[in-house]
Amino acid sequence: MSAGPRRLSRLFQKVRSRRGLALVTAAAVALVGAQIAAATIASAADPLISQGKPVLASSEGGTAYVAKNAVDGSTTTRWASVSHVDPQWIRIDLGAKLNISKVELVWDLSCAKAYQIQVSSDGTTFSTAFSTTTGAGGTEDITVKATGRYVRMFGTVRCRDSGYSLQEFKVYGGPVTSPSPSHSPSPSPSAAGNAVDGSTATSWTSVSGVDPQWLRVDLGAGYQVSKVTLVWGAACAKAYQIQVSDDGQTFTNVFLTTSASGGTENLPLQATGRYVRMFGTQRCSTAGYSVVEFKVYGVVAPVPKWLSKGKPVLSSGDFDTAHPATNAVDGNTTTAWQSNVSTPDNDQPQWVRVDLGAVYQLYKVQTIWADPLCSAVYRIQVSDNDVDYSDEFQNLSGAGGTETVYLNATGRYVRLWNTTPCGTNTNIGVNELKVYGTPPVPVPAVGSISIGNQNGAFLADSYGGLSYGIEQLGRNINAGNYAQYLKTLGTGVMRWGGSTDENLWWTSTNEPMPTWAEFTLTPAHLQKLNTLAVNTGWKVILGVNLKRGDAARAADEAKFAKQILGPSVGRVAAGDVFLKDFTSRQLGHSDVAVLASHFYPSCSRSASNGKISIPTLLSMDWHNRERLRADLVASLAAQLQVPGMITETNSVSCTGLAGVSDVFAAALWGVDEMMSVAEAGNAGINLHGDLGTCDSPFYSPLCALTKQDDAVLKLTARPVYYAELLTQTVGTGFFQPVSNNATSVVRAYAIRNGTRLRLVLVNVSDPATSTAYPVNISLGGAFTHGDFYRLSGPSLDATTGITLGGKAMNADGTFAGPTHTALTVKGSTLSLNLPAGSATVVTLTP
């Protein structure tokens, strides 16, 4: 038998039925129709039937926020879910099948923007009786017409950064007084098994006209999932996620699309879990969802082990000798580590760190708090070297008790980083910090990459762009070689805004600048900007000040921008754009043209810029965090039905870091970042910089080598500019699915335009310690012609000597184009040796 990935969804044949777990011919559980309006509905004066009844939730934010608080009749207690996870739900068991006439939700501050009220007769198969995408919190009285034993609030979009929280979940109704009507019953839950029976003659079909709907496969054990194949019926999903879970309740997105079109979709994945779910959020027709086959491929995952017991620990400081850090990993819940006390003179974060002794694949972290010394705001952080830490989880509403966090990360060091103790406490205490994981999957000797044949997001010719603070418009932006550098990148988008928007003073009548302002913008500046835009063919995103300026002044700036820039003005951005609560504020606004986000990966790091290194910059952790933001922006943009963009980003925040942001490694980072953001479904990306000298900000794609050059805007291309250049040479096309067993070494992207297939292969290993990496590529079709060119540099820390296809940028901002080298192509396969520290563009044609 082959040791490679196997199809799992037919190996495990459990399906939940009304009689419990029965062996049948499928392994799927689906959200299908239940009895809505299936009995005579009781009167509006029906009694409260939910108080004190059994209740279950998808998660609980701590021992003070358990699910039963939502049915205890008191508004001084509440249920709260874990933070930052969608969807979340809370379910009441009424004890018998009853008519349901009204649901009353008494929200705490953490409410639901989008949610459904669902009912079920068996606690497994739910139907939506009420749905909204405009929930506003407070007390919501919802009239429903349904019958069932189980009632569930199913939240899909939070109205705050934290979780969901209900003070009271009240259900009103009475006994069923008449039989169900004679219409055809809803589909049986066993119909879900049709999606895993191996037959294309059968299918699972959801109820019509209801979003979201889902189909879940129970693999019976944890698996490393390498691929999912969806064979859609006529009723497909336009927008959906593939999610995995270890417990069937808390799911993590591992694939997201908003532009699916049905047919057969082959989705390469790298995920681990027992449960795999297709979670549909937007149908491609007015019907429901229909899946002919739901195929999951993978191999058995190692069983996670308790890694932290007895391992070396370090802390920010111990309260006393009776509560040392070693107590947090001694396996004894009667002992505790207590941190040093935070005072006004010593207001520093409190932390405890465990050294696992080697790098592991981390599965979960369980914190048993020494209540009441818990943490209200804390992070779980991971590092390979005890220097560069990444935030793998953040809780803004910790409440003590036992809190379990599931991770998908690798690392040797795990740190609990507290910033706010619970209540009035000045320190924290931990009985046990339990870390679970498995040895990481070794990098294969030869990489295996497989290209699918399913159009995903579109890479447009105007995808790339640059970003600047709006005060830069005070310079002579049409001098020197700046315009030529833009033209070399083809068509793009230049964004002028940033946080300096908030100190901008716009005047069209020469009014004096107030004392709070730092820069005056006038129509004359816009005239210069228009000259640049017309000369280069680039579009413009222009910021306006709505923080300290008034709306009328911002509107005046927008009016002049439209008059002067004309077709060159692509968007007007209202201040320094942020994501928090964005969709809840903007959903339904017809004038919203784009969802824009900033993202500097190091902003989520507790470490300062000085602790960010080249290995961190090119790590899978860094890549995954950037992709999570890209997926989030694309998903929220799809909800708003507008394009998504990362309008300000770069390798390291706070003007960048010398030796990291201004070296060849930043160019490789930039290629991976630009490809990943586009593959996620976003329409554009802007690398941030400055038009000054190269000493700072260090991440500027273009800068002047001397003050004399700066005076005349004579700029030079820095390494990260080559990321924009390579992306421009790739051209347009649709991203294709990619399966890659060596992502820690090679990041792979595939873009198809007609019969042409282009591959972008980024080898992020260090040439000082690694040799060329061999890969075998299955192309998903036959090709007879091929060539390649590479982005190369002398070393990862090189600041000069960077070339694309053997050629460097010219001093005047022009580029002669890369030299292509012919490839030998053998039908549908290709073998390459990818040099360490390089990015290779391969072009294939039939």
Secondary structure, DSSP 8 states (H G I E B T S, - for coil): ---S-EE-TTT--EEEETTEEEE-S--EEE-----BT-S----TT--B--TT--EEES--SSGGG-GGGGGSS-TTS-EE--TT-S-EEEEEEEEEEEEEEEEEEEE-SS-EEEEEEEEESSSSSEEEEEEES----SEEEEEEEEEEEEEEEEEEEESSSS--EEEEEEEEEEE--S---SS-----GGGGGGGGSS-TT--EE--TT-S-EEEEEEEEEEEEEEEEEEEE-SS-EEEEEEEEESSSSS-EEEEEES----SEEEEEEEEEEEEEEEEEEEESSSS--EEEEEEEEEEE----EE--TT--EEES-BSSTTS-GGGGGSS-TT--EEB---BTTB---EEEEEEEEEEEEEEEEEEEE-TTS-EEEEEEEEESSSSS-EEEEEESS--SSEEEEEEEEEEEEEEEEEEEESTT-SS-EEEEEEEEEE------SSEEEEE-----SEE-TT--EEEEEGGGGGS-TTSTTHHHHHHHT-S-EEEEESGGGGGEEE-SS-----TT-SEEE-HHHHHHHHHHHHHHT-EEEEEE--SSS-HHHHHHHHHHHHHHHGGGEEEEEESS---TTHHHHHTT-TT---EEEEE-GGGG-SS-GGG--HHHHTSHHHHHHHHHHHHHHHHHHHHHTS-EEEEEE-SSSTT--TTTTTSHHHHHHHHHHHHHHHHTT-SEEEEE--SSBTTSSTT-SEEBSSHHHHHTT--EE-TTHHHHHHHHHH-SEEE--EEES-TTTEEEEEEEETTEEEEEEEE-S-TTT---EEEEEEEEEEESEEEEEEEE-SSTT-SS--EETTB---TTS-------EE---BEEEEEEEE-SSEEEEEEEE-
